[in-house]
Amino acid sequence: MYTFLYDFAKDRKDLGHKLFLPWTGWVCVWTAVLLFLLAILGACSIINRFTRLAGELFGLLIAMLFMQQAIRGLVEEFGVLQSQREGTNQIALQSSWLFGNGMFALVLSFGLLFTALRSRKARSWRYGAGWLRGFVADYGVPLMILVWTAVSYIPTNKVPRGIPRRLFSPNPWSPGAYSNWTVIKEMLNVPLIYIIGAFIPATMIAVLYYFDHSVASQLAQQKEFNLRKPSSYHYDLLLLGFLTILCGLIGIPPSNGVIPQSPMHTKSLATLKHQLLRNKLVSAARKSMQKNMNLCQLYRNMQEAYDQMQTPLARQIPPALGLKELKESTIQLASSHGYIDSPVDEAVFDVDKDVDDLLPVEVKEQRLSNLLQALMVAACVAAMPLLKKIPTSVLWGYFAFMAIESLPGNQFWERILYLFTAPSRRYKVMEEHHAAFIETVPFKTVAMFTLFQTAYLLLCFGLTWIPIAGVLFPLLIMLLIPVRQYFLPKFFKGAHLQELDAAAYEETPAISFNLSFDDSGSQTTTVNNNSGEIPVEIITRSPGEICLNKK
């Protein structure tokens, strides 16, 4: 959007380059006003109409745009950029050196992509101490950026300056950079016609922010994450309006919650909570086994450890539900061998395996990581001389990593893979944790739904290639609300749509935990929290999946 605004302003004598930032300041002011109105009028209530169909299609579209930028950047590494024609060593612009720059860019980008993806699975490595594997899994991506940046500095005296290409940005303290911080002084110099006209691009940005931020928030708070604290979409949009106007007044582009970073942040917090719970339960189990306790005593100690890690709620799910599966499976195994009262050993209870399979998805809900992320972004302003040492090819590899890392947990992507799975190999999908529709919806229906979603995705992706109109692609995705509500039910059965794309407005209110319906349909109160069925969303084992609990 800023590119379109600059192309519009630079050729106008009464606006031009000098008043570009003050004019965009007015654009941000109008955008903030629209965001305030949307928040006050409760426009975010429509977010309940966004189903998995729209959210995951948007997520996959963003992944495609990340991958597109990575590929485009790598292709440009083989050519001459317009900004390089002046001030660059002319030897580096020779065709042979351009080819060498492109090939080295492929090495750096694919090297970062491969090592970053491998580092995310470091916890399952056989090598290294546990704390080291955990550190690599959590911080492997920035470490790999440092490693491949260091590789780009392999000493050589024959390579001309400018190979490989590196990030370019002026330092905040460079001559002329101070003018950006004083944009507010020149905003009144913008002609009135352009102040009023700024409302047009502001409307486009407000729609984009409203949709992008709301969908990113929704994907970061999916039901599968089992979040305990409620959402605050209207409050978020109100804060986004204040941040937008602040950024416009100091001459910097505003930002909002985006995909895939927001859902990835929640997934990382879920992994953190999983590790904390796992360590607590493993410690309790090992202490019980060292004291030669029987299975019931071991389970009681693990239950106490589990209870200590939970945050009390006004309407809390009994913690016993979390460990019920483990108790049933282990006691059944011990009873079959006739040593229910004997001391527990690894044959009855494998600490590492059973505890890891037991834990549901839970998120470490806090604000510290968000604060640290914002502080580190602020620190990047002073770290600009260091950031300029990073090769652009490493950045393209990181873009590709972001695209690939956002795919796991996206049921749209999982369904695409499911369609390409050979019929003779589909049983392997059933053996793993899988979404409930795999067993309840016919394959033909899954294929038709996925093909429709894919065609719509390609339509949205094609729109992004159209200049100026490309920023309106959120309108196409918002159109999915009436499509899902009125069009799709005519082609798919309601039960199948509920499995593939459950809509909140189609669901009946949840009943109390101590209520159920007997076989005759009459409501009873015979359900016990310790022996009843576990709700499906309580036993999700990985983000993005609702696993069918087979009894």
C-alpha positions in Angstrom: 0.0 0.0 0.0 2.8 2.4 0.8 4.3 1.8 -2.7 1.0 2.7 -4.3 0.7 5.8 -2.1 4.3 6.9 -3.0 3.7 6.3 -6.8 0.6 8.5 -6.5 2.3 11.3 -4.5 5.8 11.6 -6.2 4.5 13.0 -9.5 2.2 15.7 -8.0 3.8 19.1 -7.7 1.7 20.2 -4.7 2.5 17.0 -2.9 5.6 15.3 -4.2 8.4 13.6 -2.2 8.6 16.3 0.4 5.0 16.0 1.6 4.7 12.2 1.1 5.2 11.3 4.8 2.9 14.1 6.1 0.2 13.0 3.7 0.5 9.3 4.8 0.2 10.7 8.3 -3.2 11.9 7.4 -4.0 8.5 5.9 -3.1 7.0 9.2 -5.3 9.5 11.1 -8.3 8.6 8.9 -7.5 4.9 9.3 -7.4 5.2 13.1 -10.8 7.0 13.1 -12.3 4.2 11.1 -10.8 1.6 13.4 -12.2 3.5 16.4 -15.7 3.4 14.8 -15.4 -0.3 14.0 -14.4 -1.1 17.6 -17.0 1.2 19.2 -19.8 -0.1 17.0 -18.9 -3.7 17.7 -18.0 -4.7 14.2 -15.7 -7.4 15.4 -18.8 -9.4 16.4 -18.9 -10.6 12.8 -15.7 -12.5 13.6 -18.0 -15.3 14.8 -19.1 -15.7 11.3 -15.6 -16.4 10.1 -15.2 -20.2 10.1 -12.2 -22.4 9.5 -12.9 -22.2 5.8 -12.0 -18.4 5.7 -9.3 -18.5 8.4 -7.3 -21.4 7.0 -7.7 -20.2 3.4 -6.3 -16.8 4.4 -3.5 -18.5 6.3 -2.5 -20.6 3.2 -2.8 -17.5 1.0 -0.3 -15.7 3.3 2.0 -18.7 3.1 1.8 -18.6 -0.7 2.7 -14.9 -0.6 5.7 -15.5 1.6 6.9 -18.3 -0.7 6.3 -16.1 -3.7 8.4 -13.3 -2.2 11.2 -15.8 -1.4 11.2 -17.1 -5.0 11.0 -13.6 -6.5 13.9 -12.5 -4.3 16.1 -15.4 -5.3 15.4 -14.8 -9.0 16.4 -11.1 -8.5 19.7 -12.2 -7.0 20.8 -13.2 -10.6 20.0 -9.8 -12.0 20.8 -6.1 -11.5 18.6 -4.1 -9.2 17.7 -0.5 -10.1 19.2 0.7 -6.8 22.5 -1.0 -7.6 23.2 0.7 -10.9 24.8 3.6 -9.0 27.2 3.4 -6.1 28.0 -0.3 -6.7 31.3 -1.8 -7.8 30.9 -2.2 -11.6 32.8 -5.5 -11.5 30.0 -7.0 -9.4 27.6 -6.1 -12.1 29.3 -8.3 -14.7 27.2 -11.3 -15.9 29.7 -13.8 -14.4 29.6 -12.3 -11.0 25.8 -11.8 -11.1 25.6 -15.6 -11.8 28.0 -16.3 -8.9 25.9 -14.0 -6.6 22.8 -15.9 -7.6 24.3 -19.3 -7.0 25.7 -18.3 -3.6 22.3 -16.9 -2.7 20.8 -20.3 -3.4 23.3 -21.9 -1.1 22.6 -19.4 1.7 18.8 -19.4 1.4 18.4 -23.2 1.1 21.0 -23.7 3.8 19.0 -21.5 6.2 15.7 -23.1 5.2 17.0 -26.7 5.8 18.8 -26.0 9.0 16.0 -23.9 10.5 13.4 -26.7 9.8 15.8 -29.3 11.3 16.4 -27.2 14.4 12.6 -27.1 15.1 12.8 -30.8 15.7 15.8 -30.7 18.0 14.0 -32.1 21.0 13.7 -35.5 19.3 17.5 -35.6 18.5 19.6 -38.4 20.0 22.6 -36.1 20.5 23.3 -33.5 23.1 22.0 -32.8 26.6 18.3 -32.2 27.0 18.7 -28.5 27.8 20.8 -28.0 24.7 18.2 -29.7 22.5 15.5 -27.6 24.0 17.6 -24.4 23.5 18.2 -25.3 19.8 14.5 -26.1 19.3 13.4 -22.8 20.8 16.1 -20.4 19.4 17.4 -22.4 16.4 16.0 -20.1 13.7 17.8 -16.9 14.9 20.9 -19.0 15.6 20.8 -20.3 12.0 20.5 -16.7 10.7 23.7 -15.9 12.6 25.4 -19.0 11.3 24.6 -18.4 7.6 25.4 -14.7 7.9 28.8 -15.8 9.2 29.2 -18.2 6.3 28.6 -15.3 3.9 31.8 -13.7 5.4 34.1 -16.5 4.4 37.3 -14.7 3.7 38.3 -14.2 0.1 40.2 -11.5 -1.7 38.9 -12.1 -5.2 35.2 -11.5 -4.7 34.2 -7.9 -5.5 32.3 -5.8 -3.0 28.6 -6.2 -3.2 28.6 -10.0 -3.4 26.6 -11.4 -1.7 24.0 -8.6 -1.5 23.1 -7.4 2.0 20.2 -5.6 3.6 20.2 -1.8 2.9 18.6 0.7 5.2 19.9 4.1 6.5 20.8 4.4 10.2 18.3 6.3 12.4 21.0 8.8 13.2 22.0 9.4 9.5 21.7 12.9 8.0 18.1 13.4 6.9 16.7 10.5 9.0 15.6 12.9 11.7 13.0 14.5 9.4 10.8 11.3 9.7 10.3 11.9 13.4 9.0 15.4 12.9 6.3 14.6 10.3 3.6 16.1 12.6 5.1 19.6 12.0 4.4 19.4 8.3 1.0 17.8 8.3 -0.8 21.2 8.1 1.2 22.0 5.0 -0.6 19.3 3.0 -3.3 20.8 0.7 -6.9 20.4 2.0 -7.9 18.4 -1.1 -5.3 15.7 -0.3 -6.2 15.7 3.4 -9.8 14.8 2.4 -8.6 12.5 -0.3 -6.6 10.5 2.2 -9.8 9.0 3.4 -10.0 6.8 0.3 -6.7 4.8 0.9 -7.5 5.0 4.6 -10.7 3.0 4.0 -8.8 0.3 2.1 -6.2 0.1 4.9 -8.9 0.0 7.6 -10.7 -2.9 5.9 -7.4 -4.7 5.5 -6.4 -4.2 9.1 -9.9 -5.1 10.4 -9.8 -8.4 8.5 -6.1 -9.2 8.8 -5.9 -8.5 12.5 -9.2 -10.2 13.4 -8.5 -13.4 11.5 -4.9 -13.5 12.9 -6.4 -13.2 16.4 -9.0 -15.8 15.6 -6.4 -18.3 14.3 -4.2 -17.6 17.4 -7.2 -18.4 19.7 -8.6 -21.5 18.0 -10.6 -23.9 20.0 -7.9 -26.6 19.7 -5.5 -24.5 21.8 -7.9 -24.9 24.8 -7.3 -21.3 25.9 -8.6 -20.3 29.4 -8.7 -16.5 29.0 -11.4 -15.0 26.8 -10.8 -13.1 23.6 -11.0 -9.3 23.3 -11.4 -8.5 19.6 -13.0 -5.0 20.0 -10.4 -3.9 22.5 -7.6 -5.1 20.2 -9.0 -3.1 17.3 -9.3 0.0 19.5 -5.6 -0.4 20.6 -4.7 -0.9 16.9 -6.3 2.4 16.1 -4.2 4.2 18.7 -1.0 2.5 17.4 -1.9 3.4 13.8 -2.3 7.1 14.6 0.9 7.1 16.7 2.9 5.6 13.8 1.5 8.0 11.3 2.5 11.0 13.5 6.1 9.9 13.7 6.5 8.9 10.1 6.7 5.1 10.3 4.4 2.4 8.8 1.9 1.0 11.2 1.6 -2.7 11.8 -1.0 -5.2 13.0 -1.3 -8.8 14.1 -0.4 -11.0 11.1 -0.3 -14.6 9.9 1.6 -16.8 10.4 3.4 -15.1 13.2 0.4 -14.8 15.6 -0.6 -18.5 15.4 3.0 -19.5 15.6 3.4 -17.6 18.8 0.5 -19.5 20.3 1.9 -22.8 19.2 5.3 -21.9 20.8 3.5 -21.1 24.1 1.6 -24.4 23.8 5.0 -26.2 23.4 6.3 -24.4 26.5 3.3 -25.4 28.6 3.6 -29.0 27.3 7.3 -29.1 28.4 6.5 -27.6 31.8 3.7 -30.1 32.4 5.7 -33.0 31.1 8.7 -32.2 33.3 6.4 -32.0 36.4 4.7 -35.3 35.7 7.8 -37.2 34.7 9.5 -36.0 37.9 6.5 -37.1 40.0 6.4 -40.5 38.2 10.1 -41.2 38.6 10.0 -40.4 42.3 7.1 -42.7 42.8 8.8 -45.6 41.0 12.0 -45.1 43.0 9.9 -45.6 46.2 8.4 -48.8 44.7 4.9 -47.4 44.8 2.1 -49.3 43.1 0.1 -48.0 40.1 -2.7 -46.3 42.1 -0.2 -44.5 44.3 1.8 -43.4 41.2 -1.3 -42.1 39.6 -2.3 -40.2 42.7 1.0 -38.4 42.9 0.9 -37.5 39.2 -2.6 -36.2 39.6 -1.5 -33.9 42.5 1.4 -32.7 40.3 -1.0 -32.0 37.5 -3.4 -30.1 39.7 -0.6 -27.8 40.9 0.1 -26.7 37.3 -3.5 -25.6 36.6 -4.9 -22.1 36.8 -8.2 -22.0 38.8 -11.2 -21.0 36.8 -14.8 -20.0 37.7 -16.0 -22.8 35.4 -13.1 -25.1 35.5 -12.8 -28.5 33.8 -11.9 -31.1 36.4 -8.2 -31.9 36.1 -9.1 -35.6 36.5 -10.2 -35.5 32.9 -6.7 -34.9 31.8 -5.3 -38.0 33.4 -8.3 -40.3 33.0 -7.0 -41.9 29.8 -3.7 -42.8 31.4 -5.3 -44.3 34.5 -7.6 -46.5 32.4 -4.9 -47.8 30.0 -2.2 -48.4 32.7 -4.6 -50.1 35.2 -6.1 -52.3 32.5 -2.6 -53.4 31.4 -1.5 -54.0 35.0 -4.7 -56.0 35.8 -4.3 -58.2 32.7 -0.8 -59.2 34.1 -2.1 -59.7 37.6 0.1 -57.2 39.4 -2.1 -54.2 40.1 -0.7 -53.9 43.6 2.9 -54.6 42.7 5.5 -51.9 42.4 5.4 -50.1 39.0 8.2 -50.7 36.5 8.9 -49.7 32.9 7.0 -52.7 31.6 3.7 -51.4 33.1 4.3 -47.6 32.8 6.9 -46.2 30.3 7.4 -42.7 31.8 8.8 -41.0 28.7 6.2 -42.4 26.3 3.0 -42.6 28.3 3.4 -39.1 29.8 4.1 -37.5 26.4 1.1 -39.1 24.8 -1.1 -38.2 27.7 -0.8 -34.4 27.7 -3.4 -32.3 25.9 -2.7 -29.0 24.2 -2.5 -26.2 26.7 -1.0 -22.7 26.3 1.2 -20.8 28.7 -1.0 -17.7 28.7 1.0 -14.6 29.7 2.1 -11.2 28.3 5.8 -11.3 28.9 6.7 -12.8 25.6 4.7 -10.1 23.8 6.5 -7.4 25.8 9.9 -8.8 25.1 9.1 -9.1 21.4 8.1 -5.4 21.2 11.3 -4.4 23.2 13.5 -6.4 20.8 11.8 -4.7 17.8 12.7 -1.3 19.4 16.2 -2.5 20.0 16.5 -3.3 16.2 16.5 0.5 15.6 19.8 0.8 17.3 21.0 -2.5 15.9 20.6 -1.4 12.3 24.4 -1.4 11.5 24.4 -5.1 12.5 21.2 -5.9 10.6 22.7 -4.5 7.4 25.3 -7.3 7.5 22.7 -10.0 6.9 22.6 -11.2 3.3 19.3 -10.6 1.5 19.4 -14.3 0.4 19.2 -15.3 4.1 16.1 -13.2 4.3 14.6 -15.1 1.3 15.3 -18.4 3.1 13.6 -17.1 6.2 10.5 -16.1 4.2 10.4 -19.7 2.8 10.8 -21.0 6.3 7.8 -18.9 7.5 5.7 -20.2 4.7 6.5 -23.9 5.4 6.3 -23.5 9.2 2.8 -22.1 9.0 1.4 -25.2 7.2 1.3 -27.8 10.1 -2.0 -27.6 11.9 -3.8 -26.1 8.9 -6.6 -28.5 8.0 -6.9 -27.1 4.5 -3.3 -28.1 3.9 -3.8 -31.5 5.6 -6.8 -32.2 3.3 -4.8 -31.3 0.2 -2.1 -33.9 1.3 -4.9 -36.3 2.1 -6.2 -36.1 -1.5 -2.8 -36.9 -2.9 -2.4 -39.9 -0.5 -2.7 -43.2 -2.3 -5.8 -45.2 -1.3 -3.7 -48.1 -0.2 -1.8 -45.8 2.2 -4.6 -43.8 3.7 -4.7 -46.1 6.7 -1.5 -44.5 7.9 -3.4 -41.2 8.4 -5.8 -43.1 10.6 -3.0 -44.5 12.7 -1.8 -41.0 13.6 -3.6 -38.2 15.4 -6.1 -37.0 12.9 -9.1 -34.7 12.5 -12.5 -36.2 13.2 -13.8 -35.7 9.7 -11.3 -38.3 8.4 -13.5 -41.0 9.9 -16.9 -39.4 9.6 -17.0 -37.7 6.2 -16.9 -39.6 2.9 -13.7 -39.1 0.9 -15.7 -37.7 -2.1 -17.2 -35.0 0.1 -13.8 -34.1 1.5 -12.4 -33.9 -2.1 -15.2 -31.7 -3.3 -14.9 -29.3 -0.3 -11.1 -29.1 -0.7 -11.3 -28.5 -4.5 -13.8 -25.6 -3.9 -11.5 -24.1 -1.3 -8.5 -24.5 -3.6 -10.2 -22.8 -6.5 -11.2 -19.9 -4.2 -7.6 -19.7 -2.9 -6.3 -19.4 -6.5 -8.8 -16.7 -7.2 -7.6 -14.6 -4.2 -4.0 -15.2 -5.1 -4.6 -14.0 -8.7 -6.2 -10.8 -7.4 -3.0 -10.0 -5.4 -1.2 -9.7 -8.8 -3.4 -6.8 -9.9 -1.9 -3.4 -9.1 -3.8 -1.3 -6.5 -6.8 -3.7 -6.6 -4.5 -6.4 -5.1 -4.9 -4.9 -1.6 -8.7 -5.6 -1.8 -8.2 -9.3 -1.6 -9.7 -9.4 2.0 -13.0 -8.4 0.5 -13.0 -11.7 -1.4 -12.3 -13.6 1.8 -15.0 -11.7 3.7 -17.4 -12.8 0.9 -16.9 -16.3 2.2 -19.2 -15.5 5.1 -22.4 -15.5 3.0 -21.0 -18.2 0.8 -20.5 -20.5 3.8 -23.9 -19.6 5.4 -26.1 -19.7 2.3 -24.3 -21.3 -0.6 -22.4 -24.3 0.7 -25.3 -25.9 2.7 -27.1 -26.4 -0.7 -24.2 -28.7 -1.9 -23.0 -30.3 1.3 -24.9 -32.1 4.1 -25.2 -30.2 7.3 -23.5 -32.9 9.3 -20.6 -33.0 6.9 -20.2 -29.3 6.9 -20.1 -29.3 10.7 -17.2 -31.8 10.6 -15.3 -30.0 7.8 -16.1 -26.4 8.8 -18.0 -26.0 12.0 -19.8 -22.6 12.4 -20.4 -21.1 15.8 -23.9 -19.9 14.7 -24.9 -23.4 13.8 -23.9 -25.0 17.1 -26.3 -25.6 20.0 -25.4 -24.2 23.4 -23.2 -26.5 25.5 -24.8 -28.3 28.4 -23.3 -28.5 31.9 -20.6 -31.1 32.6 -22.9 -32.9 35.0 -25.8 -33.3 32.5 -26.2 -35.7 29.6 -28.9 -37.4 27.6 -29.7 -41.1 28.1 -30.6 -43.4 25.2 -34.2 -42.5 25.3 -33.4 -38.8 24.9 -34.4 -37.7 28.4 -32.1 -35.5 30.3 -30.4 -37.0 33.3 -27.7 -36.2 35.8 -26.0 -39.5 36.0 -22.7 -38.4 34.5 -19.7 -38.4 36.8 -16.8 -36.1 35.9 -14.4 -38.9 36.7 -16.0 -41.5 34.6 -17.8 -39.7 31.8 -16.7 -39.2 28.2 -13.9 -36.7 27.7 -15.1 -33.8 25.5 -13.4 -33.9 22.1 -11.8 -30.4 22.4 -10.2 -31.4 25.8 -8.1 -34.2 24.4 -6.6 -32.4 21.4 -3.0 -33.4 21.2 -1.6 -30.9 18.7 -2.6 -27.4 17.5 -4.9 -27.5 14.5 -6.3 -31.0 15.1 -9.4 -32.3 16.9 -8.7 -35.9 17.4 -11.6 -38.4 17.4 -11.6 -40.3 20.7 -12.4 -43.9 19.8 -13.7 -46.0 22.6 
